[in-house]
Amino acid sequence: MKRIVGSPGTWSGMALRLSQCFFAAASSLAMCSAFGFSNYSAYFYMNLVLIVQLLWSLYLACQDIFSMRNNRDLHAPDILLFFVIIDWAMAILMFSGFCASASVTIFFMKDMNFCAEYSRLDCSQFTLSVTLAFITWLLQAASSFSGFWLLISFF
C-alpha cells in the first residue's frame, strides 16, 4: 500500500475529510443563520453544495475509520477511481458555488452598497460563510489531488 499524504485509508486522509466536514458544516450554519440567504440563488446553491460536500466527506471519513480499524486497503484502482471522480466533481461544484457567492457578496458590499442601506441584510455572515466555503474547497482540492496522484501511480 502506497503512503501518500491525504490518501484514502490513512490518518491524514481521515483528518482531511473530518476537517472538510467541520468547515462545510460551519459555512452552512453561517449561511443559514443569515437573514434572506435563500432569496439569492448563488447563496442557495452554495449552501446546497456544502451540504452535499458534508455528506460525501462524512461518508469517506467513515470509510477511512473502517479501513484503518479493520486493516483494509482502500487503494484498489477501481475504488480509487470512484473516489477521485466524485472528489473532482465535488471540487468543481464547490469552486463554482463559492465563486458565485463571493461575487454576489462583493456586489452587495462594494458595488451597490446594499449592506449599508439594508440593515436586515447580514453581509458579515455572508462573508464568513464564503470564507469558510473557500477553506472547504482548499481541503477538497488537496484530497482530490492526493487521490489523483495515487491513482496515476498505478499506471
N, C-alpha and C positions, 0 to 999 in steps of 0.2 A: 504494500500500500504506500503510495507516494504521499509525502507530507508537504503540502502546500498550505501556507497560512490562509485561513478562511475557507478551506475546502470542506465539503460535507463529511460529517462523521468525526470531526476534530473539536477540541476545546475552543480553538479560535473561531471555528465556524459557528459553534453554538453561541459564543459570546457575540459574534457579529449579528446573528439572527435575533437574539434577545434584545440587543441594542436597537435593531431595526423596529422590533415590536414596541419598545419603550418610546422611541421618538415618533413613530407613527401614531401611537395612542395619544401622546401628549399634543401633537399637532392637531389631531382630530378633535380632541377635547377643547383645545384653544379655539378652534374654528366654531365648534358647536356652541360655545359659550358667548360668542359674539352675536349681537342682535342683527338679524336680517341676512345672515350669510346665504340662506337658501334662495334669496331673491336674485342672486347673481350666479350665472351658470358656471363661471370659472371656479368660484369657491365651492359650489356644489360638486362639480366634477373632481376637484382636488380632494374633497372630503371622501367621496366615493372611492377614489383610487387609494387613499390612505387606509380605508377600512379593508379593502381587498389586500393591500400590502401587509397589513397587520395579520390577517388570517393566513396568508401564504408564509410569512416569516415565522409565525407561531407553529404552523404545521412542520416546517423544516427544522425548527428548533426541537420539536418533539421527536422528529426523525433522528436528529443528532444525538439527543439524550438516549433514545432507544438503542441506537447503533453502538454508542460508547458503553452502555451498560451491558449489552449482550455480545460485545466484541464482533459486531457485524461490519462488513465492509460496504460502504456506500459509493465506492469508486469504480463500480462496473460501468462500462461505457454507455449502456442503454439507459441506466438510471440517471447517470450524469448528464446525458443529452437531454433528458426530460427536464431536469433541474435547470440546466443552462438556458434552454429555450424559454421556459417560464420566467426565469430571472431576467433575461434580456427584455422580454415583453413587459414585465413589471417596471424595469428601469426606464423604458421608453414612455410608458404611461405616467410614471412618477415625474419624469422630466417635463413632459408636456403639461401636466397638472400644475406643478409649482411655477413654471414659467408663465402660464396664463394667469395664475393667481397673483404672481408678483407684478405682472404688467397692470392688472386691474388695481392693485393696491397703490402702485406708483401713480397711476392715472387719478385715483381718488385723492391721494395726499398732495401731490405736487402740481399736476396739470390743472385739475378742476377745483382744487381746494375744497372738496366736499367735507373733509373731516372737520374743518373749522366752521363750516356753515351748518352742518347737521350733527348736532351733539349726540344723537342716538346712534350714529354710525360709529362703531368701535374699531377704528383703524389700527390701534395698537394691538388688538387681538388678532386682526388680520395679518399684521406684520409678524407677530410672534409665530403664528401658525405657518406662514410661508417660510420663515427661517427654519423652523423645526422640520418642515417638509423637505427643505433643501438638505439638511443633515441626514434625513432618512434616505434621500436619493443618493447621497455620497456613500453611505453604508451599503446601499443596494448595489451601486456601481462596483464597489470593492468586492462584494461577494460574487457578482456577475463575472468580473474579470478573473477572480481566482478559480471559479468553476470552469470558465472557458480555457484558462491556462492549463488546468488539469486535464480537460478533455482533449486538447490538441497534443498533449504529451503522450497520449495513447497511440497517435498515428505517426 
